[in-house]
């Protein structure tokens, strides 16, 4: 009877561990596969995930293992506002751009750090319609400045 209980406990532990590994891999794969649209800025192309729903905007890049130099997260808001960005559950620093409804950069934060959450919510000084998150260092590398034009499908 004792051996049966030991085998049962071992089987349960292996099942739980296997499920956790499968779940983590599925989350990792999802964060990579969702970059299915294109955004351009300063003639540089980025594979973009465009967050149009409130749930997608709230989740953003949280829990993703990394963002590549050619990837971007674009947040599309339903109206102009001083939309804030937090670093909740982030694993790496990012550059953040705020764009007006014409998709011109109005405000920039570079190298926003994961440990800034929960004390800091990054906000623009003026109303904007879109926010773009990029790998830290991209703003400098691609020479993105206030007034730079971006292009992506916001619909």
N, C-alpha and C positions, 0 to 999 in steps of 0.2 A: 504494500500500500504506500509506503514512503517513497519508493522509486517512482510510482505513478504520479504522486504529487510533485516530485522534483521535475519529472519530465513535463508535466503540465505547466508548472511555473516557468520552466525554460522555454517552452513553446509560446507561452503568452508574452514573455519578455522579447523573444525574437520577432514575434508578430508586431509588437508595438514599435520596436526599433526599425524594422523593415518599413512599416507604414510611415514613420517619421522621415526616413531617407527618401522614400518615393514622393512624399508631400513636398519636401524641400527642393528636390530636383524639378518637380512640376512648377513650383513658384519661380525658380531660376529660369527655366525655359520660357515661361510666360513673359517674364520681364524683357527677354530678348526678342521674342517673336512679335511683340506688339508694336514694334517700330516699323510700321507698314506704309507710311506716307513720306512725302519729301518736303523739306523746307529749304529755302535758300536765303542767305544773308551775305552781303559783300561777295557775291559770285561763288560762295562756298555752299555745297549741298550737304544737307544733313538728313539722315533717316530719322523721321519724327514720329512720336506718339502724340496724337492730338487729343487732349482731354476736353470733351465737350459737355459731359454730364457732371452734375454736382459731385457724385460719388467718385468719378475719375479725377476731378480736380482736387478733391480732398485727399485722395490716396497719393497722387503724383508719383514721385520716384521713391517713396517710402519703401523700405525693405528690399529694394533692388540691390544686388551686390556691387554694381558699378554702372557707369555710363561711359560709352566709348567716345573718342574724340569726334567721331562723325555722327553722333546721335544727339537728339534734342527732345525735350518734353515741352509741348506747347499747350498752354491753358487758354481756352476760349471762354470768355465770360459773357453773360447775356446782355450786359449793359456796361457803360463806362463807370469806373469807380476806383477807389484807392485800394486795390486788391492786395492783400498781404500774403506773404509766403512764409511758412514755418519749415523747420528742419526736423520735424518729428520722424523718428525711426529712419533717419538717413545714415548711410554708412560711409559717406565721402563728401568732400566739399564741392560746391558748384558755383558757377557764375549765373546771375539772374538778370534778365532783361525785361523791362516793362515797355509795352508798345501801345500807341494810340490806335484809334479805329482805322487809320490809314496804314497801319503796320510799320510805323516809324518809331525807332527807339527813343523813349522819353526819359528813362532812368536806368541806371546800371549799378548792380552790386557784384563785386568780384570776390571769389574765394569765400563764400558763405560757409561757415563751419557747422558740422553736425551738432557740436556741443553748445551751440547758441540756443537750442531749444531747451526749455520752454521760455526762457527770459526774453528772447528776441523774436519778433515777427517783422520781417523785412517788408517795407511799404514804399511806394513812390510818393513824391510830393504833390503830384497832380493826378487827375483821373486818367485811367488807361482802360483798354479793352482786352489786351492779351498779355500773357507772361510767358517767357521762354526760359527754360533751365538748360544749361550746357555744362559740360565738363569744366572744372576749374582750370583757368588758364586760357580758355578758348577766346574770351573777349580780347585779351592781349595778343594772342597768336593770330587771330583773324582781323585784328584792327577794327573792332566794332566800337563805335562811338555814338554819342547822342545824335540823333538824326539819321542814323543808318537805316536803310530800307530792308524789310524782310518780305518774303513771299511764301505763302502757304495757303491751303484750302481751309478756310474757317467754317465752312458749311457742314 
